[in-house]
Amino acid sequence: MPIISRGFRGRRQAPDVRARIPPGQHLVGDFPVLSEGPTPAVELDRWTLAVAGAVAEPRQWTWPEFRALERRSITVDIHCVTTWSKLDTRWEGVSLDLLLGAVDPAGTHLVAECYGGYTANMPLAEVTGGNAWVVDTYDGAPLAAEHGGPARLLVPRLYLWKSAKWLRRLRVTRTDEPGFWERRGYNNHGDPWREERYWGD
């Protein structure tokens, strides 16, 4: 588990920029690559995205079907639990409101399940209402595999480990099911503005 200095804030920033950086974070210009395990090789002709679990009717999309869905351009700030933040990141993808609206969810939580076995959990309230997307482009280009391509979850209001890479299924649950890092001591919620890094924060 990385060592984190809660008081570190990096170089002095302009007031309008400082207001966008949560406590304990510092700005980066690049896009650090942090993953648990190797990058899975996901071929587009075999890629699918399913929404299942506590829903009225499960759905699944192939890559062409997913690409044909209504798409949005998103510009958001992202914050990693390892203390870096990156402002005004540009993505394109499909809103979770659209995907979940197609299945009529009957649960309270969501588990993101990924190629490679990674999982992340969150309340449905955190990923609805225009707060989350499944994205497949970054900065105007197809999402690189090391950043979660072909497609990843994007939940910018939570620490970036919740924005699961290499997404393959969204499973709606009636109870909370801690994901990969949550079972290893990370905070179950993960709000950057409250510094919810670890259990007990």
GIMO-V167130 format. One record per backbone hydrogen bond with DSSP energy under -0.5 kcal/mol. CO is the residue of the C=O (numbers start at 1). NH is the residue of the N-H. E is the energy in kcal/mol with one decimal. If there is no record, write none. Layout:
BEGIN
co = (CO CO)
nh = (NH NH)
e = (E E)
END
This chain:
BEGIN
co = (4 5 14 14 15 17 18 20 22 26 32 35 38 40 41 43 43 47 49 50 51 52 53 54 54 59 61 62 63 64 66 72 74 76 78 79 80 83 84 85 86 89 89 90 91 92 92 93 94 95 96 97 98 99 100 100 100 103 103 104 108 109 110 111 111 112 113 113 114 118 119 119 120 122 123 123 124 124 132 133 133 134 135 136 137 138 141 144 144 145 148 148 151 152 154 155 159 160 162 164 166 168 169 169 170 170 171 172 173 173 179 181 181 182 185 190 190 191 191 192 195 197 198)
nh = (6 8 17 18 19 20 21 22 25 85 34 37 40 42 43 46 47 63 61 170 59 172 55 106 107 51 49 66 67 68 69 93 91 89 86 160 83 26 80 28 78 76 91 139 74 136 137 72 134 99 100 101 102 102 103 104 105 56 57 56 124 173 122 113 171 120 168 169 117 114 180 181 112 110 126 127 127 128 96 135 154 94 152 143 92 141 138 147 149 148 151 166 167 135 133 158 162 163 164 153 115 50 113 171 52 172 111 54 108 109 183 184 186 185 199 159 192 194 196 195 197 187 201)
e = (-0.8 -1.1 -0.6 -2.9 -1.9 -1.8 -1.6 -0.6 -1.6 -2.5 -0.6 -0.8 -0.5 -0.8 -0.6 -1.6 -1.0 -0.8 -2.6 -2.6 -2.1 -2.8 -2.2 -3.6 -0.5 -2.6 -2.3 -2.8 -2.6 -1.0 -1.4 -2.2 -3.1 -2.8 -2.4 -2.2 -1.7 -2.6 -3.1 -1.9 -2.7 -2.1 -0.5 -3.4 -2.6 -2.3 -1.3 -2.9 -2.9 -1.7 -3.1 -1.7 -0.9 -0.6 -1.6 -1.1 -0.5 -2.0 -1.1 -1.1 -2.6 -2.4 -2.0 -0.5 -2.8 -1.5 -2.6 -2.2 -2.2 -2.0 -1.7 -0.5 -3.3 -2.8 -1.5 -0.6 -1.2 -0.7 -2.2 -0.6 -2.5 -2.7 -2.1 -2.7 -1.3 -1.6 -2.8 -1.2 -2.4 -1.8 -0.5 -1.4 -1.9 -2.5 -1.8 -1.9 -2.0 -1.3 -1.9 -2.9 -3.0 -2.1 -3.1 -0.5 -2.3 -0.6 -2.4 -2.6 -2.1 -2.2 -2.1 -1.0 -2.4 -1.2 -2.4 -2.8 -0.6 -1.0 -2.2 -1.1 -2.0 -2.2 -2.4)
END
